[in-house]
């Protein structure tokens, strides 16, 4: 095996030492949190008087081995930087979440997903080993063979079992371009049936499918977006300027084609935060011409949203218009494919939010991931919806209704946003017994937050 072409191990070691020094500087009763400049969480949290851990030296790709098709990556490295490094070798992570500032550690301790998930699973399934800072202040290496209980329970623990300092992940070869086919459907049931066939066969009308996701605009307008890697050169589209990706997929009937570079395909959703940039006026043609291209990205829209939440701008505007405040409904849920059409029909009738994103997935093997248990061999569909609705009679009324429906359909809900489960429901859905056993071993003094306290109680 040849030596890694990228090698930043010395700088990473210095970053780890700074992290440990900041941990040792905490008082014995201080809670342990990270000092982060970005976040992709959508749940409010109580402020903490404790200083955050210094992660400034843990933001880079440590090494890439193109022969082994692996990369060692610092936990706070963003996928934007990771993809930039790996594409130079014609390689990419097996799953690249949609937004540039999602970190590798965040996608593993939380849950990431993308259009390769129907064949590559979730980001944590491509992890070979991790160095994790635990609640005791020690860094332990976790893999399927060492500290395996921590390795298996780390996904969906959201930093409550420790923080990933280094992750070694698998990479896969990619071609320079992606040929896209956008297929229109006039019923949700037809779309879900076609999606299920593609997941099972990896093909559509005889052609290989490497990437698969979809968008539902209404009960009678929905699309599957099929991508196939290709080395053939040709004209490509650009959705970082005046054109907007999600609008490009819409057409009256049949199938339409498009073409992107592999780089632009991986980040096709970032320039408009899927479609959420519309809330800030960034899709208005006149304003878009004045909007600097460097600010057409999810990280900037996130900053605008934080300002909105801080000053309650949205609710103030609603009040001026004589309307009630609004409930934020920003969620991703996993529903078994055989119940997906049922869920979508219910959602379109009960919740006034559109468009809706769809992304099928299957876990890669039979390994047990107790904090987010998905059945091996079963296809699920991630359903993403991100907007607001008028407030109901009680706190989180629409979110609670969605939680009940997802549980009824044997699905699961991601925990990056608001959750309203009781402790008993939460333990049943998210591996409570397994979680507590690992928690007691690697964080015996509860220096890190409890998962229920973090995800539901917003601590």
HUFEN-V882201 format. One record per backbone hydrogen bond with DSSP energy under -0.5 kcal/mol. NH is the residue of the N-H (numbers start at 1). CO is the residue of the C=O. Records with the same first field share a line. If there is no record, write none. Layout:
NH=CO  CO
This chain:
5=64
6=64
8=62
12=8
13=9
14=10
15=11
16=12
17=13
18=14
19=15
20=16
21=17
22=18
23=19
24=20
25=21
26=23
30=27
32=447
33=31
35=53
36=34
42=416
43=416
46=458
53=33
55=53
58=55
62=60  72
63=72
64=6
65=70
66=64
69=65
70=65
71=169
72=63
73=71  167
74=60
75=165
76=58
77=74
79=102
80=100
82=78
83=79
84=80
85=81
86=82
87=83
88=84
89=86
90=87
91=86
92=172
94=170
97=95
98=113
102=99
104=77
105=75
107=103
108=104
109=105
110=106
112=107
117=114
119=116
120=116
121=117
125=122
126=123
127=124
128=168
129=168
130=142
131=166
132=130  140
133=163
134=132  138
135=442
136=442
137=134
140=132  138
142=130  140
143=146
144=128
150=147
151=147
152=148
153=149
154=150
155=151
156=108  110
157=154
158=109
160=157
161=162
163=133
165=131
166=131
167=73
168=129
169=71  167
170=126
171=69
172=92
174=90
177=230
178=260
179=228
180=178  258
181=226
182=256
183=181  224
184=182  254
185=222
188=219
191=187
192=188
193=189
194=190
195=191
196=192
197=193
198=194
199=195
200=196
201=197
202=198
204=207
207=204
209=202
210=208  227
211=227
212=115
213=225
214=358
215=223
216=356
217=215  221
218=221
221=218
222=185
223=215
224=183
225=213
226=181  224
227=211
228=179
230=177
237=259
248=244  245
249=245
250=247
256=182
258=180
260=178
262=176
265=261
266=262
267=263
268=265
270=267
271=267
272=269
273=270
274=269
275=273
276=273
277=272
278=275
279=276
280=277
281=278
282=277
284=281
288=284
289=285
290=286  287
291=287
292=290
295=292
296=293
297=295
300=297
301=297
302=298
303=299
304=300
305=301
306=302
307=303
308=304
309=305
310=306
311=307
312=308
313=308
316=312
317=313
318=314
319=315
320=316
321=317
322=319
323=318
327=389
329=387
330=328
331=329  385
333=383
334=412
335=333  381
336=409
337=379
339=336
340=336  337
341=337
343=339
344=340
345=341
346=342
347=343
348=344
349=345
350=346
351=347
353=351
355=216
356=216
357=384
358=214
359=382
361=380
362=117
369=367
370=368
372=369
373=370
374=372
378=375
380=361
381=335
382=359
383=333
384=357  382
385=331
387=329
389=327
391=325
392=394
397=394
400=396
401=397
402=398
403=399
404=400
405=401
406=402
407=403
408=404
409=405
410=407
411=406
412=334
414=332
419=455
426=422
427=423
428=424
429=425
430=426
432=427
435=431
436=432
437=433
438=434
439=435
440=436
441=437
442=438
443=439
446=443
454=450
455=451
456=452
457=452
459=453
